[in-house]
Amino acid sequence: MAKRSVNEILEQINPLKSAKRYEESWSKFIKFNNGIVPEKLHEDIFIQYFDYLRNEKQYASSTLWSVYSIINHKVQIMYGQKLQTMPRLTIQLKSYEAGYKRKTSSIFSLSDIKIFLETAPNDNTFLHQKAVSVIAFSGGLRCADLVTIMCYQ
């Protein structure tokens, strides 16, 4: 049996659900670097890239951290290193958080839930949503738990 190269094996390590997003983010980084995959890691190119994303592309702080995480994953696979070893990059990303206000969803009140339960029709779709609402409210479920329940509709 022929052994696969380490690079072949490692290239297949991507989260299944978001593999496309990981590849797109890495491709954008390479494109920013004039199409060159760096042979060695240099903190300066990452600092310039995140500056570009923040100031030219107007990415929010939370989006920058998501991109950082994705690129960090790729860097770990390709180079066996972490972006956390680049302290100036981390300082740069933290500086972008100043004045950033996270968007939050409004919370349903008990009266909002009662109105929904009383006024929504009793067809298949709304019965399921009513049941999930009651379970979520009384069970104190997280948003991720609700999404999982709704997927079984």
Residue pairs with C-beta under 8 A, 6 or more apart in sequence:
10 77
10 78
11 77
13 77
14 22
14 23
14 73
15 22
21 70
22 70
22 73
22 74
25 67
25 70
25 71
25 74
26 70
26 71
26 74
29 49
29 71
30 36
30 37
32 48
32 49
32 52
33 45
33 49
37 78
38 45
41 75
41 79
41 81
41 86
43 86
43 88
43 89
46 71
46 83
46 86
46 89
47 88
47 89
47 92
50 64
50 67
50 68
50 89
50 92
50 93
51 92
53 59
53 63
53 64
53 67
54 64
54 96
59 67
60 100
61 93
61 96
61 97
61 100
62 100
62 102
64 93
64 96
65 93
68 83
68 89
68 93
71 83
72 82
72 83
72 84
75 81
75 82
75 83
76 82
83 89
83 90
84 90
108 116
110 137
113 133
113 137
116 130
116 133
117 130
117 133
117 134
120 126
120 129
120 130
125 153
128 153
129 150
132 146
132 149
132 150
135 141
135 149
136 145
136 146
136 149
141 149
